[in-house]
Amino acid sequence: LTAAVVTSVFLFLEPIVETVLGRWAAIGSYLLFYWTAFCLMAQRCHDIGRSAWWLLLVPVPIVGIIWAILVLGFRRGDPEDNQYGPDPRPAPPPYAVVDAV
């Protein structure tokens, strides 16, 4: 969800930045966007128990995009703690069992 919001904001603001502030400001915004995307993907890699070195697959044509979509986009994170820390998602609340009479 965070990546979708960041990408949407970038795609909305980038043409405005280039028109108003010029090409160099647009290049700076690209660098900021790619740095943010890299950080989010590294965090996602850690969430599934992989090293951020796996991001070297992303620039590989076809394979990198498929890997990023399938593994980073749809794979569920580790439900337990891994070497990168605890599960960032909160544990579900306990449910009460009601016995019908």
C-alpha positions as CSV (number, residue, x, y, z in Angstrom):
1,L,0.0,0.0,0.0
2,T,2.8,2.4,0.8
3,A,4.5,1.8,-2.5
4,A,1.2,2.4,-4.3
5,V,0.8,5.7,-2.6
6,V,4.4,6.8,-3.2
7,T,4.1,5.9,-6.9
8,S,0.8,7.6,-7.3
9,V,2.1,10.8,-5.7
10,F,5.2,10.7,-7.9
11,L,3.3,10.1,-11.1
12,F,1.0,13.0,-10.3
13,L,3.7,15.5,-9.2
14,E,6.5,14.7,-11.7
15,P,5.0,16.5,-14.7
16,I,4.2,19.5,-12.5
17,V,7.8,19.6,-11.1
18,E,9.3,19.4,-14.6
19,T,7.0,22.1,-16.0
20,V,7.4,24.6,-13.1
21,L,10.9,23.9,-11.8
22,G,12.7,22.5,-14.9
23,R,14.4,19.4,-16.0
24,W,17.1,19.3,-13.2
25,A,14.4,19.4,-10.5
26,A,12.7,16.5,-12.4
27,I,15.9,14.5,-12.4
28,G,16.2,15.2,-8.7
29,S,12.7,14.0,-8.1
30,Y,13.5,10.8,-10.1
31,L,16.4,10.1,-7.8
32,L,14.3,10.7,-4.7
33,F,11.6,8.4,-6.1
34,Y,14.0,5.6,-7.0
35,W,15.7,5.8,-3.6
36,T,12.3,5.6,-1.9
37,A,11.3,2.6,-4.0
38,F,14.5,0.9,-3.3
39,C,14.1,1.4,0.5
40,L,10.5,0.0,0.3
41,M,11.6,-3.0,-1.7
42,A,14.4,-3.7,0.7
43,Q,12.0,-3.5,3.6
44,R,9.7,-5.9,1.8
45,C,12.6,-8.3,1.1
46,H,13.4,-8.3,4.8
47,D,9.7,-8.9,5.6
48,I,9.8,-12.2,3.6
49,G,13.2,-13.2,5.1
50,R,15.4,-12.4,2.2
51,S,18.4,-10.2,1.9
52,A,18.1,-6.9,0.0
53,W,20.8,-8.3,-2.4
54,W,17.9,-10.0,-4.1
55,L,17.0,-6.6,-5.5
56,L,19.8,-7.0,-8.0
57,L,17.3,-9.1,-10.0
58,V,15.0,-6.1,-10.5
59,P,17.0,-4.5,-13.4
60,V,17.2,-7.9,-15.3
61,P,14.7,-7.7,-18.2
62,I,11.5,-9.7,-17.8
63,V,12.8,-11.9,-15.0
64,G,13.2,-8.9,-12.6
65,I,9.8,-7.5,-13.2
66,I,8.1,-10.9,-12.8
67,W,10.1,-11.6,-9.6
68,A,9.2,-8.2,-8.2
69,I,5.5,-8.6,-8.9
70,L,5.2,-12.1,-7.7
71,V,7.5,-12.2,-4.8
72,L,7.5,-8.7,-3.5
73,G,3.9,-8.0,-4.5
74,F,2.0,-11.1,-3.6
75,R,4.0,-13.3,-1.3
76,R,2.9,-13.1,2.3
77,G,5.6,-12.1,4.9
78,D,7.0,-14.4,7.5
79,P,4.4,-14.9,10.2
80,E,7.2,-15.4,12.8
81,D,10.3,-13.4,13.6
82,N,13.2,-13.7,11.2
83,Q,16.8,-12.6,11.2
84,Y,15.7,-9.0,10.2
85,G,13.3,-8.6,13.1
86,P,9.8,-9.3,14.3
87,D,6.7,-9.5,12.1
88,P,5.7,-5.8,11.5
89,R,2.0,-6.7,11.3
90,P,0.2,-6.8,14.6
91,A,-1.1,-10.2,15.9
92,P,-4.8,-10.7,15.2
93,P,-7.0,-10.1,18.3
94,P,-8.2,-13.2,20.1
95,Y,-11.8,-14.1,19.3
96,A,-14.3,-15.1,21.9
97,V,-16.1,-18.3,21.3
98,V,-19.8,-18.0,22.1
99,D,-21.7,-21.2,22.8
100,A,-25.3,-21.1,21.4
101,V,-27.9,-22.4,23.8
